[in-house]
Amino acid sequence: MARTLSDPRWRQSWETRPGVVPMRIGNTEIRPLGGGPGCLAMILVSVVGSILLTLLLNLGLLALG
């Protein structure tokens, strides 16, 4: 079950950490895992993964042609 704004344990967990502002979807708050650094790491992993998959696909198409 998702924690909501009415759950005092959830509210305490992020209100005590300065600079961490959760995202809201309806009445549910979501924070990125690992805070800011974790969010940046996931963006970096996504970009590197996209580049590698693009290169692999292009190399595979060159080998077929």
N, CA, C and O atoms as a MOPAC input file, in Angstrom:
PM7 MOZYME 1SCF
protein

 N      0.83600 1    -1.18200 1     0.00000 1
 C      0.00000 1     0.00000 1     0.00000 1
 C      0.87700 1     1.24000 1     0.00000 1
 O      1.83600 1     1.31700 1     0.76800 1
 N      0.56700 1     2.19800 1    -0.83800 1
 C      1.35700 1     3.42300 1    -0.94500 1
 C      1.10900 1     4.33000 1     0.25500 1
 O      0.00000 1     4.41000 1     0.78300 1
 N      2.17200 1     5.00700 1     0.66700 1
 C      2.01800 1     5.97800 1     1.74200 1
 C      1.44900 1     7.26600 1     1.16700 1
 O      1.80100 1     7.67400 1     0.06000 1
 N      0.58500 1     7.88800 1     1.91400 1
 C     -0.05200 1     9.11500 1     1.43200 1
 C      0.31400 1    10.28100 1     2.33100 1
 O      0.99300 1    10.12100 1     3.34500 1
 N     -0.15700 1    11.46800 1     1.93200 1
 C      0.11600 1    12.67700 1     2.70700 1
 C     -0.40600 1    12.57400 1     4.13000 1
 O      0.12500 1    13.21900 1     5.03400 1
 N     -1.44500 1    11.76800 1     4.33800 1
 C     -2.02800 1    11.66200 1     5.67000 1
 C     -1.19600 1    10.77400 1     6.60100 1
 O     -1.43900 1    10.76500 1     7.80800 1
 N     -0.23000 1    10.03500 1     6.07400 1
 C      0.60800 1     9.15900 1     6.88500 1
 C      1.71600 1     9.98400 1     7.55000 1
 O      2.60700 1    10.47000 1     6.85400 1
 N      1.68500 1    10.15400 1     8.87900 1
 C      2.66500 1    11.02000 1     9.54300 1
 C      4.09500 1    10.49500 1     9.44500 1
 O      5.03600 1    11.28900 1     9.45400 1
 N      4.28500 1     9.16500 1     9.34900 1
 C      5.65400 1     8.63200 1     9.22700 1
 C      6.29300 1     9.08200 1     7.92700 1
 O      7.47700 1     9.41900 1     7.91100 1
 N      5.54300 1     9.09700 1     6.84200 1
 C      6.05800 1     9.50700 1     5.54200 1
 C      6.39900 1    10.99300 1     5.55700 1
 O      7.44900 1    11.40000 1     5.06100 1
 N      5.51700 1    11.79300 1     6.12100 1
 C      5.74600 1    13.22900 1     6.18900 1
 C      7.00800 1    13.53400 1     6.99100 1
 O      7.79100 1    14.39900 1     6.59700 1
 N      7.21700 1    12.84300 1     8.10100 1
 C      8.40200 1    13.07700 1     8.91600 1
 C      9.66900 1    12.71000 1     8.17000 1
 O     10.68100 1    13.39800 1     8.30600 1
 N      9.63900 1    11.64800 1     7.38900 1
 C     10.85800 1    11.15800 1     6.74300 1
 C     11.44300 1    12.16300 1     5.76600 1
 O     12.66500 1    12.24400 1     5.64100 1
 N     10.61200 1    12.93300 1     5.06800 1
 C     11.19700 1    13.88400 1     4.11500 1
 C     11.25200 1    15.29300 1     4.65300 1
 O     12.06600 1    16.08900 1     4.18600 1
 N     10.41300 1    15.63300 1     5.62000 1
 C     10.45800 1    16.98600 1     6.16400 1
 C     11.72600 1    17.22400 1     6.96800 1
 O     12.16200 1    18.36700 1     7.10500 1
 N     12.32500 1    16.16600 1     7.50300 1
 C     13.53100 1    16.33300 1     8.30600 1
 C     14.78000 1    16.41100 1     7.44700 1
 O     15.85200 1    16.71800 1     7.96800 1
 N     14.68400 1    16.14500 1     6.14900 1
 C     15.84200 1    16.20800 1     5.25600 1
 C     15.73300 1    17.45000 1     4.38200 1
 O     14.89700 1    17.49200 1     3.48000 1
 N     16.56400 1    18.46800 1     4.63100 1
 C     16.48200 1    19.69100 1     3.83800 1
 C     16.89200 1    19.45100 1     2.38800 1
 O     17.80200 1    18.66900 1     2.11100 1
 N     16.23000 1    20.11500 1     1.49000 1
 C     16.55400 1    20.02000 1     0.06600 1
 C     15.88300 1    18.87100 1    -0.65000 1
 O     15.99600 1    18.76800 1    -1.87200 1
 N     15.19100 1    18.00700 1     0.06200 1
 C     14.50600 1    16.87200 1    -0.57100 1
 C     13.02700 1    17.20100 1    -0.64200 1
 O     12.33000 1    17.22800 1     0.37200 1
 N     12.56300 1    17.45000 1    -1.85400 1
 C     11.15300 1    17.77300 1    -2.05600 1
 C     10.55300 1    16.66800 1    -2.91300 1
 O     10.97900 1    16.47700 1    -4.05200 1
 N      9.57900 1    15.93900 1    -2.39400 1
 C      9.01000 1    14.82900 1    -3.15800 1
 C      8.09400 1    15.30500 1    -4.28800 1
 O      7.53700 1    16.40100 1    -4.23600 1
 N      7.95200 1    14.45900 1    -5.30400 1
 C      7.03000 1    14.72000 1    -6.40100 1
 C      5.66300 1    14.17500 1    -5.99000 1
 O      5.57900 1    13.15700 1    -5.30400 1
 N      4.61000 1    14.84200 1    -6.40400 1
 C      3.25700 1    14.39600 1    -6.05100 1
 C      2.53900 1    13.84700 1    -7.26600 1
 O      2.54800 1    14.44800 1    -8.34100 1
 N      1.91800 1    12.69800 1    -7.07800 1
 C      1.00600 1    12.13300 1    -8.06600 1
 C     -0.29500 1    11.90700 1    -7.31700 1
 O     -0.41500 1    10.96700 1    -6.53100 1
 N     -1.25700 1    12.76400 1    -7.56200 1
 C     -2.49800 1    12.71200 1    -6.80200 1
 C     -2.21600 1    13.06200 1    -5.35700 1
 O     -1.68600 1    14.13300 1    -5.06200 1
 N     -2.56800 1    12.16200 1    -4.45900 1
 C     -2.35100 1    12.39300 1    -3.04000 1
 C     -1.14300 1    11.62000 1    -2.52200 1
 O     -0.93900 1    11.52700 1    -1.31200 1
 N     -0.34200 1    11.06600 1    -3.42700 1
 C      0.82400 1    10.26700 1    -3.06400 1
 C      2.08600 1    11.02000 1    -3.41300 1
 O      2.18600 1    11.59300 1    -4.49800 1
 N      3.05900 1    11.02800 1    -2.50500 1
 C      4.32800 1    11.70500 1    -2.74300 1
 C      5.39400 1    10.67400 1    -3.09900 1
 O      5.45500 1     9.59500 1    -2.50900 1
 N      6.24000 1    11.02500 1    -4.08200 1
 C      7.28900 1    10.12400 1    -4.54700 1
 C      8.61100 1    10.88000 1    -4.52400 1
 O      8.69900 1    12.00500 1    -5.01400 1
 N      9.63800 1    10.25400 1    -3.95100 1
 C     10.97200 1    10.83800 1    -3.94400 1
 C     11.88300 1     9.97000 1    -4.79000 1
 O     11.71300 1     8.75100 1    -4.80200 1
 N     12.85500 1    10.55400 1    -5.50800 1
 C     13.80900 1     9.72500 1    -6.24300 1
 C     14.69800 1     8.94400 1    -5.28500 1
 O     15.11900 1     9.47600 1    -4.25700 1
 N     14.98500 1     7.69700 1    -5.61000 1
 C     15.83000 1     6.86400 1    -4.77400 1
 C     17.23300 1     7.45500 1    -4.74000 1
 O     17.82400 1     7.70300 1    -5.79100 1
 N     17.76200 1     7.68000 1    -3.57000 1
 C     19.10500 1     8.23800 1    -3.44900 1
 C     19.13100 1     9.74800 1    -3.51000 1
 O     20.21100 1    10.33900 1    -3.53200 1
 N     17.97700 1    10.39200 1    -3.53700 1
 C     17.93200 1    11.85400 1    -3.58100 1
 C     18.44800 1    12.40000 1    -4.89400 1
 O     18.30200 1    11.76000 1    -5.93600 1
 N     19.04500 1    13.56900 1    -4.85500 1
 C     19.56600 1    14.22300 1    -6.05500 1
 C     20.65000 1    13.42500 1    -6.75900 1
 O     20.57700 1    13.24200 1    -7.97400 1
 N     21.66900 1    12.93800 1    -6.02300 1
 C     22.71800 1    12.15600 1    -6.68500 1
 C     22.18100 1    10.89000 1    -7.35700 1
 O     22.63800 1    10.51900 1    -8.43800 1
 N     21.21700 1    10.23200 1    -6.72100 1
 C     20.63200 1     9.03500 1    -7.32200 1
 C     19.88200 1     9.35300 1    -8.60300 1
 O     19.91700 1     8.58300 1    -9.56200 1
 N     19.20200 1    10.49500 1    -8.61200 1
 C     18.46800 1    10.92500 1    -9.79700 1
 C     19.43900 1    11.22000 1   -10.94900 1
 O     19.21100 1    10.80000 1   -12.08400 1
 N     20.51400 1    11.94000 1   -10.64700 1
 C     21.51500 1    12.23500 1   -11.67700 1
 C     22.18700 1    10.96800 1   -12.18100 1
 O     22.47800 1    10.84900 1   -13.37100 1
 N     22.43600 1    10.02000 1   -11.28300 1
 C     23.05000 1     8.75600 1   -11.69400 1
 C     22.13300 1     7.99700 1   -12.64500 1
 O     22.60800 1     7.42000 1   -13.62300 1
 N     20.83400 1     7.98600 1   -12.37800 1
 C     19.90600 1     7.29100 1   -13.26500 1
 C     19.83400 1     7.95400 1   -14.63700 1
 O     19.70700 1     7.26500 1   -15.64900 1
 N     19.91300 1     9.27900 1   -14.68100 1
 C     19.93300 1     9.98700 1   -15.96800 1
 C     21.19100 1     9.60600 1   -16.73100 1
 O     21.13100 1     9.33300 1   -17.93000 1
 N     22.33700 1     9.58500 1   -16.04500 1
 C     23.60200 1     9.22500 1   -16.68600 1
 C     23.56500 1     7.79400 1   -17.20900 1
 O     24.00100 1     7.53800 1   -18.33100 1
 N     23.05300 1     6.85900 1   -16.41300 1
 C     22.93800 1     5.46300 1   -16.85000 1
 C     22.03300 1     5.36400 1   -18.07100 1
 O     22.32100 1     4.59400 1   -18.98800 1
 N     20.95600 1     6.12100 1   -18.09800 1
 C     20.03800 1     6.10000 1   -19.22600 1
 C     20.69700 1     6.60800 1   -20.50400 1
 O     20.53800 1     6.00900 1   -21.56800 1
 N     21.43300 1     7.70400 1   -20.40200 1
 C     22.09200 1     8.27900 1   -21.58400 1
 C     23.17500 1     7.34300 1   -22.10200 1
 O     23.25600 1     7.10000 1   -23.30600 1
 N     24.00800 1     6.81500 1   -21.20800 1
 C     25.07700 1     5.89700 1   -21.62200 1
 C     24.48000 1     4.62900 1   -22.22900 1
 O     24.97200 1     4.13800 1   -23.24500 1
 N     23.43500 1     4.10200 1   -21.62200 1
 C     22.78600 1     2.91400 1   -22.16300 1
 C     22.19800 1     3.14900 1   -23.54600 1
 O     22.28800 1     2.27900 1   -24.41300 1
 N     21.60600 1     4.29600 1   -23.75800 1
 C     21.04400 1     4.62400 1   -25.07100 1
 C     22.13700 1     4.70100 1   -26.13000 1
 O     21.96700 1     4.20300 1   -27.24200 1
 N     23.25100 1     5.32200 1   -25.78600 1
 C     24.36500 1     5.43700 1   -26.74200 1
 C     24.92000 1     4.05800 1   -27.08300 1
 O     25.14900 1     3.74700 1   -28.25200 1
 N     25.13500 1     3.22800 1   -26.05200 1
 C     25.67900 1     1.88700 1   -26.30600 1
 C     24.73800 1     1.03100 1   -27.14800 1
 O     25.18300 1     0.33500 1   -28.06100 1
 N     23.45200 1     1.08000 1   -26.85000 1
 C     22.50500 1     0.29100 1   -27.63600 1
 C     22.42000 1     0.78300 1   -29.07600 1
 O     22.27300 1    -0.02200 1   -29.99600 1
 N     22.51000 1     2.08700 1   -29.28000 1
 C     22.50000 1     2.63900 1   -30.63600 1
 C     23.72300 1     2.16900 1   -31.41500 1
 O     23.61200 1     1.77300 1   -32.57600 1
 N     24.89400 1     2.21400 1   -30.77000 1
 C     26.11700 1     1.75300 1   -31.43800 1
 C     26.03600 1     0.26900 1   -31.76800 1
 O     26.41200 1    -0.13300 1   -32.86900 1
 N     25.55700 1    -0.55000 1   -30.84600 1
 C     25.42600 1    -1.97800 1   -31.10800 1
 C     24.45900 1    -2.25700 1   -32.24700 1
 O     24.72500 1    -3.12300 1   -33.08100 1
 N     23.35100 1    -1.54500 1   -32.29800 1
 C     22.40000 1    -1.73500 1   -33.37700 1
 C     23.00200 1    -1.33800 1   -34.72700 1
 O     22.81900 1    -2.03500 1   -35.72500 1
 N     23.71600 1    -0.21900 1   -34.74900 1
 C     24.33700 1     0.21500 1   -35.99900 1
 C     25.42100 1    -0.75900 1   -36.45800 1
 O     25.53600 1    -1.02700 1   -37.65400 1
 N     26.20800 1    -1.28700 1   -35.54100 1
 C     27.21500 1    -2.26800 1   -35.91100 1
 C     26.57500 1    -3.55400 1   -36.43300 1
 O     27.09200 1    -4.17500 1   -37.36100 1
 N     25.46700 1    -3.94700 1   -35.84500 1
 C     24.76200 1    -5.13800 1   -36.30200 1
 C     24.19200 1    -4.93900 1   -37.70300 1
 O     24.22200 1    -5.85600 1   -38.52400 1
 N     23.67200 1    -3.74200 1   -37.97600 1
 C     23.13800 1    -3.46900 1   -39.31000 1
 C     24.23600 1    -3.38400 1   -40.35000 1
 O     24.03200 1    -3.76600 1   -41.50200 1
 N     25.42100 1    -2.87700 1   -39.94800 1
 C     26.54000 1    -2.83000 1   -40.88000 1
 C     27.01800 1    -4.24100 1   -41.22200 1
 O     27.39200 1    -4.51200 1   -42.36300 1
 N     27.00400 1    -5.13500 1   -40.23800 1
 C     27.45000 1    -6.50800 1   -40.47700 1
 C     26.49000 1    -7.24400 1   -41.42000 1
 O     26.90900 1    -8.12900 1   -42.16500 1
 N     25.21100 1    -6.87900 1   -41.38700 1
 C     24.23600 1    -7.52900 1   -42.27300 1
 C     24.33800 1    -6.99300 1   -43.69600 1
 O     24.05100 1    -7.71200 1   -44.65400 1
 N     24.74000 1    -5.74900 1   -43.83800 1
 C     24.75400 1    -5.09800 1   -45.14700 1
 C     26.01600 1    -5.27500 1   -45.84700 1
 O     26.17700 1    -4.78200 1   -46.96400 1

